[in-house]
Amino acid sequence: MTEHITIIGGGLAGLTAAIACAESGSAVTLYEAHRTLGGRARSTAAPYVANDGPHALYADGEPFRWLDRHGLARPFNRLTLRALARSRFRHGDRLQGLPPAGLRRMLTRRRLSAPVDQDFATWAEHRFGAEAASAAAGLVGIITYTDAGRLSAAFVWERLVRVTAPRWPAVRYLTGGWGALIGRMAEHARTLGVRIEVGSRVDQLPTGPVIVATSLDAARSLLGDESLRWESGRAALLDLGLRSRREDLFLVSDLDEGGFLERYSQVDPSLAPAGHTLAQGQMPMRAGESLADTVARLERLADLGLPGWRDRVLWRREAATRHRTGAVDLPGRTWRDRPAIDRGNGVWLVGDSVAAPGLLAEVSITSALTAARSATRRATLPVPR
C-alpha cells in the first residue's frame, strides 16, 4: 500500500516535488501558509508584472529540460539581436559595449580549475590582475546577489564560465514571469491528483513521509534544528514602470558594483502595457548599508541606462532581499556541505539553499526531484510484519 506524502511549502521546490511524487503514483497533499502559491517565485499583478528577481531560467541544464518535458516552461522568450545590441557594461562609471580587456582575456581560459578553499578575488587577481578580478566579480554579482569576490573561487568561476558560454545565450525569459510558471505547475499538479491547501500553516510535522519545501529559517523552526543555516546574498531590488523611450537600454551589467538593470518588457511585452516599460534593477547591499542607500546606487545605474527615467515613472517598487537569494558558498565549502536533503526519519528538505548543484532556481528543482525519488521509494516499501 502506498503511503501518503505531505509537502510543506508551495513554491517552485514544493510544486516540483508534488508533481514528481504524484507521477510516481503517490497520494500527495501540499500545504502553503500564504493565500497564494509561489513562495519567492511570485510575481506582481498586472499591469506591471515584476518578479522578486530575474525572470529568466537557463535552458542548458536538466532542471529546465524537466520543466520543458512536462510542458511547463513554455511559452518563453529568447534574447534577440536587437536586445543584445541595446546591452552595455558599466565599468569605471561609464557605459561600454564590451567588458574590459582583462576580463575578456580571463574568459579565454575557460578550462582552468579554480580552488575551493580560496576566495575568488585573491585567486583571480593573482592570475589575471586586479581589474579583471574586480570586473569578473561584478559580472557574477548579478547571480549571487552579494560581493562575489569574497566567495569560493570554484563557486564563482563555475558560474562565470557558464553564464558567458560562447554560444547563443541559453537564457530563457518566462512569458508572464514566475507567476505564470507557478500557475501552470499548480494546474498540472492538480490534474495529477495533488490536493493543494493554501492559507494552511503547518506548525508540527505530520506522520508519514514529509518534504519540507520552505526557507531555511522556516525549516529551522519547524524541524527544531539550529544547524539549518547557510550563507546567502543580501540585495536591494528596484522595479520601475515607465513610459517607454527609444534611448532606453535593454541591459546594463554593472561591473563596478555587481548590480544590473534590465528592461524585461523588451523581450516579453506582456509584462507592461503597450508603450510602457518594465525595468528591474538589483544591487548587492554592503555590510551595514540601508535599503535607501543601496536604492540610491541603483538609481544611479538607472540614470545611465534609462535617460530621464525620473520624469517617466508610472509605477515603482523597492524591496530588500535577505536570506532569500539562494545559497552561496564561502571559501572551503561546496554545495555538498549545505544542509542535507535527507533529514532522516522520513523527512526531506528542499529549496535553493540545500545540498544540490545548480544555478539559482535550479537548486530548488534538483533538490525537489531528489527528495521525491527518495520519498516515493520509501512510500512504496512493504511494511514489515
Backbone hydrogen bonds, N-H to C=O, Kabsch-Sander energy under -0.5 kcal/mol:
donor,donor_aa,acceptor,acceptor_aa,energy
3,E,379,A,-1.6
5,I,27,A,-2.9
6,T,209,P,-2.4
7,I,29,T,-2.8
8,I,211,I,-2.7
9,G,7,I,-0.7
9,G,31,Y,-3.3
12,L,38,G,-0.6
15,L,11,G,-2.6
16,T,12,L,-2.0
17,A,13,A,-2.5
18,A,14,G,-2.3
19,I,15,L,-2.4
20,A,16,T,-2.4
21,C,17,A,-2.7
22,A,18,A,-2.4
23,E,19,I,-2.3
24,S,20,A,-0.9
24,S,21,C,-0.6
25,G,22,A,-1.8
26,S,21,C,-1.8
29,T,5,I,-2.0
30,L,195,R,-3.2
31,Y,7,I,-2.8
32,E,197,E,-2.7
38,G,10,G,-2.6
41,A,38,G,-2.9
42,R,39,G,-0.9
44,T,50,A,-2.2
48,Y,45,A,-0.7
49,V,47,P,-0.6
49,V,271,L,-2.0
50,A,48,Y,-1.0
52,D,42,R,-0.8
53,G,51,N,-1.4
57,L,172,R,-2.4
59,A,57,L,-0.5
59,A,170,A,-3.0
61,G,58,Y,-0.7
65,R,61,G,-1.7
66,W,62,E,-2.7
67,L,63,P,-2.0
68,D,64,F,-2.7
69,R,65,R,-2.6
70,H,66,W,-1.3
71,G,68,D,-1.7
72,L,67,L,-2.8
73,A,67,L,-0.7
77,N,173,Y,-3.0
79,L,171,V,-0.5
84,L,80,T,-2.4
85,A,81,L,-2.2
86,R,82,R,-0.8
86,R,83,A,-0.9
87,S,84,L,-1.5
88,R,251,L,-2.7
89,F,96,Q,-3.0
90,R,253,S,-2.6
91,H,89,F,-0.6
91,H,94,R,-2.8
94,R,91,H,-0.8
96,Q,89,F,-2.3
103,L,100,P,-0.6
104,R,100,P,-2.0
105,R,101,A,-2.6
106,M,102,G,-2.1
107,L,103,L,-1.9
108,T,105,R,-1.4
109,R,106,M,-1.8
112,L,109,R,-1.9
120,F,151,L,-2.7
121,A,149,G,-2.5
123,W,119,D,-2.2
124,A,120,F,-3.1
125,E,121,A,-2.2
126,H,122,T,-1.9
127,R,123,W,-1.6
128,F,124,A,-3.3
129,G,124,A,-0.6
129,G,125,E,-1.6
133,A,129,G,-2.2
134,S,130,A,-2.5
135,A,131,E,-2.3
136,A,132,A,-2.5
137,A,133,A,-2.2
138,G,134,S,-2.1
139,L,135,A,-2.2
140,V,136,A,-2.2
141,G,137,A,-1.4
142,I,139,L,-1.0
143,I,140,V,-1.8
144,T,140,V,-0.9
145,Y,141,G,-1.9
148,A,146,T,-0.9
150,R,147,D,-1.3
151,L,148,A,-1.4
152,S,329,D,-2.7
153,A,118,Q,-3.0
154,A,115,P,-1.6
156,V,152,S,-2.3
157,W,153,A,-2.7
158,E,154,A,-2.1
159,R,155,F,-1.3
160,L,156,V,-2.7
161,V,157,W,-2.7
162,R,158,E,-1.7
163,V,159,R,-2.5
164,T,160,L,-1.0
165,A,162,R,-1.4
167,R,165,A,-2.5
172,R,57,L,-3.3
173,Y,77,N,-3.1
174,L,55,H,-1.9
174,L,172,R,-0.7
175,T,75,P,-1.6
177,G,174,L,-2.7
180,A,176,G,-0.5
180,A,177,G,-0.8
181,L,177,G,-1.2
182,I,178,W,-2.8
183,G,179,G,-2.2
184,R,180,A,-2.0
185,M,181,L,-2.5
186,A,182,I,-2.6
187,E,183,G,-2.2
188,H,184,R,-2.4
189,A,185,M,-2.6
190,R,186,A,-2.3
191,T,187,E,-1.9
192,L,188,H,-1.2
192,L,189,A,-0.5
193,G,190,R,-1.6
194,V,189,A,-2.3
195,R,28,V,-2.5
196,I,194,V,-0.6
197,E,30,L,-3.2
197,E,195,R,-0.5
198,V,196,I,-0.6
199,G,32,E,-0.7
199,G,34,H,-2.8
200,S,32,E,-2.6
201,R,199,G,-0.6
203,D,201,R,-0.6
210,V,346,G,-2.6
211,I,6,T,-2.8
212,V,210,V,-0.6
212,V,348,W,-3.6
213,A,8,I,-3.1
213,A,211,I,-0.7
219,A,215,S,-2.5
220,R,216,L,-2.6
221,S,217,D,-1.4
222,L,218,A,-2.5
223,L,219,A,-2.9
224,G,220,R,-0.8
225,D,220,R,-1.2
226,E,224,G,-0.5
228,L,225,D,-1.5
229,R,227,S,-2.4
233,G,326,G,-0.7
234,R,145,Y,-1.4
235,A,321,T,-1.9
236,A,283,M,-2.7
237,L,319,A,-3.1
238,L,281,G,-2.3
239,D,317,R,-2.9
240,L,279,A,-3.1
241,G,315,W,-3.2
242,L,240,L,-0.6
242,L,277,T,-2.5
243,R,312,R,-1.4
244,S,275,G,-2.4
248,D,245,R,-1.8
249,L,305,G,-2.6
250,F,86,R,-2.8
251,L,86,R,-1.3
252,V,261,L,-2.7
253,S,88,R,-2.5
254,D,252,V,-0.7
254,D,259,G,-2.3
255,L,90,R,-1.6
255,L,253,S,-1.2
256,D,90,R,-0.6
258,G,254,D,-1.8
260,F,282,Q,-2.2
261,L,252,V,-1.8
262,E,280,Q,-2.7
263,R,250,F,-3.3
264,Y,262,E,-1.2
264,Y,278,L,-0.5
265,S,278,L,-1.4
266,Q,263,R,-1.9
267,V,264,Y,-1.0
268,D,264,Y,-1.9
271,L,268,D,-1.9
272,A,269,P,-1.4
276,H,273,P,-2.2
277,T,242,L,-2.9
279,A,240,L,-2.7
279,A,277,T,-0.6
280,Q,262,E,-2.8
281,G,238,L,-2.9
282,Q,260,F,-2.3
283,M,236,A,-2.1
285,M,234,R,-3.2
289,E,286,R,-2.3
294,T,290,S,-2.0
295,V,291,L,-2.9
296,A,292,A,-1.8
297,R,293,D,-1.3
298,L,294,T,-2.0
299,E,295,V,-2.7
300,R,296,A,-1.5
301,L,297,R,-1.5
302,A,298,L,-2.3
303,D,299,E,-2.1
304,L,300,R,-1.2
305,G,301,L,-2.0
306,L,302,A,-3.0
309,W,306,L,-1.7
311,D,308,G,-1.1
312,R,309,W,-2.0
314,L,241,G,-3.6
315,W,241,G,-1.6
317,R,239,D,-2.2
319,A,237,L,-1.8
321,T,235,A,-3.3
322,R,320,A,-0.5
323,H,233,G,-1.2
324,R,233,G,-0.5
327,A,352,D,-2.4
328,V,231,E,-1.8
330,L,328,V,-0.6
332,G,116,V,-2.4
333,R,330,L,-1.9
337,D,334,T,-1.7
338,R,335,W,-1.2
343,R,341,I,-0.8
343,R,347,V,-2.5
344,G,347,V,-0.6
347,V,344,G,-0.9
348,W,210,V,-2.4
349,L,341,I,-2.9
350,V,212,V,-2.7
354,V,351,G,-0.6
355,A,339,P,-2.2
356,A,354,V,-2.3
360,L,358,G,-0.5
362,E,359,L,-2.2
363,V,360,L,-1.7
364,S,360,L,-0.5
365,I,361,A,-1.7
366,T,362,E,-2.9
367,S,363,V,-2.4
368,A,364,S,-2.0
369,L,365,I,-2.3
370,T,366,T,-2.1
371,A,367,S,-2.6
372,A,368,A,-2.5
373,R,369,L,-2.0
374,S,370,T,-1.8
375,A,371,A,-3.0
376,T,372,A,-2.5
377,R,373,R,-1.7
378,R,374,S,-2.3
379,A,375,A,-2.5
380,T,376,T,-1.2
381,L,378,R,-1.2
